[in-house]
Amino acid sequence: MVQDNELSPPKEGTKRLNLLWLIKLAVTLLIISYIYKTFQNEQKGITDIGEVLKTVLLPAHLSLLLFILLLVPANWALESLKWQRLAQKVLPMTFKEALRGTLTGLAVGVAAPAQLGDTIGRIAALKSDKRLEAIGAALVSNGIQFLVSVTAGATGWFLLKEKLTLSDTGKTAVDILIFTILGLSFLLLAFRAKLTDWHPNRPLFKKIYSYIRIIGSYSAAELGAATCFGALRYLIFLSQFVLTLSLFDLPVAPLHLAACVSLIFLAKTLIPAINVLGDLGLREFTALIVFASYQVPPEKIIAATFLVWIVNVLGPILVGIYLIWESKWKQIK
């Protein structure tokens, strides 16, 4: 009997390892499926897109292409710094750990709707039994990026909405949606501290509260610093897209080009990532609508969005897959 008891813990450990392996495998297959479907959808017009890409992937554009590539690590480094500063409210974290969590979250994010996958990936990558207490920090990090994107997108919307081929009813609906989101966001910011005064009695609510109570403890200065990282990251991603579009000699003024990109990001922010169009398909669909009034050839828009996706999303996702398998996640308590 003593020997049976001694053998029990290893069996339980083996079961957990097998379950963890199956989870990693399932997530990886979902990510690979996402990548495969993305390329499969692109192949519908890959001949035209391929021809257009040949016109920009030239030695004369090498320096600009290299600069666009260099912005990739800067983009994800800023997101990691934002995550590090916010999560340190719960547990100490190095920049390397923050970067690991960010890229893992990016990869897992394509396998789950909205920001759920990103949050799961970031939390799972933490090497601490207190990791679940950082869920609130992940929500704040994503919330800040959401608000930055909506604010910038609103600016682009009011600059371009008269040029867009939408009905008056559609434009009014977008106006109401933007003002509602911004109003609710600032109300949440103003009353976030009230969360610390919440004392739930039910066990379930107590558990939930232990995960999100951190939200109410951030000071205005801490949120301001995190927002600066989020805004800088947004500017880098915006610059990447604008510079990529500039390679295609589009007949659009730089300011309007930036406004168009901000609207593409706005649509991507407001519509869940897992949908019938897919992440890249949604960007292309929105880009075609936004640039319709400028008489830009569709293959140029699709090629530009595809190039940005390959550079700024596909590469980090592949790194994230490696991190998923390389990481030895501890049991969550």
N, C-alpha and C positions, 0 to 999 in steps of 0.2 A: 504493500500500500504506500509505503514511503516513496518507493521508486516511481509509482504512478503519479504521485503528487509532484515529484521533482520533474517528471517529464511534461506535466501540464503547461507550465509557462512557455517552453519552447514551441509547443504545438499552437498556443494562442498567438505567439509571435509570428509563426509561420503563416497562420491564417491572415493576420494583419498585413504581412508582406505580400501575400498573394492578392489580397483585396486591393492594396495600393498599386500593385503591378497592373491589375485589370483596369483600375481607374485611369492610370497613366496611358494605357493602351487605348482605352475608349476615347479619351481626350485627344490623343495623337491622331487617331483615325478620323475623328470629326474635323480636326484642323486640316489634315491632308485632303479630306473630302471637300472642304471649303476652297482650298487652293486649286484642286482639280476642276471643280465646277466653275471657278473664276476664269481659268484659262480656257475651259471648254466654251464658256459663253463668249469670250473674246474671239474665238476662232470663227464665229459667224461672219466677222468682217476682218479677219486677220490679214487677208491679202492687201486690202487698202491700207490698213493700219501699218502693216509692215513696210509698205512703200513710203508712207509718210514718215515713219521713223528713220528710214534710210536718209531722208533729206536733212535730218537734224543731227544724226549721230556722225558728225564729220569732224576732222581734225581741227577745223576753225572754231568749233564749239567745245573743244576739249577742256579748256580752262574753266568755262562756265559749268560744264557738266561735272567737273571735279569739285567745284565750289558747291554745287547742289548736293553732291555726295557727302561732302564734309559737314553739311548742315544736318545730316541724319544723326550722327552721334551727339551733336549739340542739342538737337530736339529732345532726344530721349534722356540725355543727361539732365536737362532742366526739369523734365517730368520726374526724374528720380530724386533730384534735390528737393522738389516740392513734396514728394512722398516721404522723404527722409525727415524733413522738418516737422511734418504733421504727425508722423508715426512715432517720433521720439517723445511725444507727449505720453506715450504708453510704455515704450520700451526702447533701450538704446539700439541704434542701428548705424552701421557704416554706410558709406556711399555705395560700396560694392554690393552690399546686401540690398540696398534700395534699388539699385539698377537691376539686380537679379529679379526682385519682386515685380518691377515695372515690366520687364520683358516677358516674364512668366505670365503676368496678368494680360499682356497684349495677346499672347498666343492662346491662352485659355478663353480670352474674350470673344474669339471668333466661333467658339463652340457653345456659347450660351447667349441668351437674349440680353439686350440692353447692356448695362454695366455689371450684370451679375457675374459673368465669367471673369471680367477684369478684377473684381473684388475678391472672388474665390482664389484666383491665381496669386494675387499679392499676399493674401493672408496665409495661404498654404506654403508659400515660399519662406515665411518667417520661421526662424529656428528658435521658437520659444513656446512654452506652454501657455503663455498669456496672449497668444496671437489673436484669439477671438476678440479681445478687448480693443484691437486695432481696427475692427470693422468700421467703427465710427470715423476713424481717421481716413479710411479709404473712401467712405461716403463723402466726407468733406473735400478730399482731393478731387474726386470726380465732379462734385458739385461746383467747385471753383472753376474747373475747366469748362463745364457746361455753361456757367454764367458768363465767362469770358467770351465763349463762342457765340452765345445769344446776343450779347451786347455788341460785339463787332458785326455780327450778321444783321442786327437791327440797323446799324449805321449804313451798311451796304444796301439794305432793303429800301430805306427812305431816300437814298441817293438814286437808286435805279428803278424804283417801282413803276414810274411813269413810262419807262421804256420797255418794260416787260409785257409780253403778250398774254396777260391774264385779264379775266373779267373784273369789273368793278366789285362784284360780290366776293370774288376770290381775294382781291387785294384788301378789302375790308376785313375779311376773316383772318388774314395774315396779320393785319394791324392789331386786331383784338387779341390774337394769340400771343404776339410779341409783348404787348403791354401787360397782359395777364401774367405771363411767365416772369417778366422783370419785376412786376409788383409783388408777386408771391415770393420771389427770391429775396427781395430786400426785406420783406416782412419776416421771413425765416431768419435772416441775419440779425434783425433787430431784436427778435425774441428768443434767440438761441440759448441765452443764459437761463431762461425759465426751465430748460430741461434739467438743470442741476437741482431744481426744487421739486422735481417729480419723485414721489416715493410710492411706487406701486406695491400692492399687497399680494396679488396673485403670483404664484411661482413663475408662470410663463412670462409675465410682464417684467418680473424681477430679472429674469435671465436676459431678456431683450434689452432691458435698461443697462445691464452691465456691459453690453456690447456697444451701446450708442451714447452713453453718458459723457464720453470724451468730447462729443460735439459741442456741448454747452460750456466747456472749460477753456476754449480758445479765446485769447484776447484779440482785440481789434488789430493790434500790431502783428500778432502771429498770422492772422488771416490776411492782413495786408501784404506781409512778406511772401506768403504762399501765392497770393494773387499775382504778385509781380513775376514770380517764376512762371505761373500759368500764362500771363500775358506775353512774356518773352518767348515762351514756347509757341504760342499761337502765331506770333509775328514771324518766327522762323519757318513754321509750316506754311504760312501764307506766302512768305518770300520764296520758298521752294516751288510752290505751285505757280506763282507769277513768273518766276525766272524760267520755269519749264515751258510755260505757255509762250513766253517771249521768243523761244527758239523757233516757234512755228510762224512767226511774222503775222500775227493776227492784227486786223485793222481796228484795234481797240486802244484807247488812251490808257496809260499806266494806272491812273486813279480808278477808272471804270473797270480795268482788269482786276485790280485788287478787290473792288466792290463785288464783282462777279464771283470771285473765289470765296469771299466771305459768305455769300449766299449759298454756295455749294456746301461749305462747312456747316452752315446753319441747318440746312436740310438733313445733313448727315447726323447732326446733334439731336434734332428733334424726332427723327424717325429711328426706331430700333435697328441695331446692326444686323440682326438676323431677320431677314425678310425675303420675299420672293425674288427680289432683284439682287440681293447680296450686297455687301459693302461697296465693292467697286462698281457694280451695276447701278447702285443708287447714285453714286457720285456722277457717273456718266450720264444717267438719265436727267439729273438735276442740271448738269452742265449744259446739256443740249437745250434745255428749256431756257436757261439763263442767257445763253449766247445766241438764241434764235433771232433776236432783233438786230444782231450785228452781222447777220448773213455770213457767219463763219462756217466753212465746210465741216460737216459732222465728223468725218474721219480724223480731222486735226484735233478736235476736242477729245474724241475717244482715245486717240493715240497719246495725247498729253496726260490725261487722267490715268491711263494705263502705265505710263512711264513713271509718274509720281508714285503710284501704288507699288510698283516693283521696287523702286528705290527706297521709299520710306516706310513701307509696311511689310512687304514680303520678306525682306532681309531680316528685320528684327523678329518676325514671327518664327523664322527658321532657327534663329538663336534661342528663342523662347522654347521651342520644342526640345532642343538639346538640354536646356536648363531644367525642363520638366523631368527628364530621365536622369539627369545628373544629380538632382536634388534628392536627398534622403529625408523626406518629411517625417517629422516626429508625430506621435499620436496626439491628437487634439483632446484636451481635457476640459 
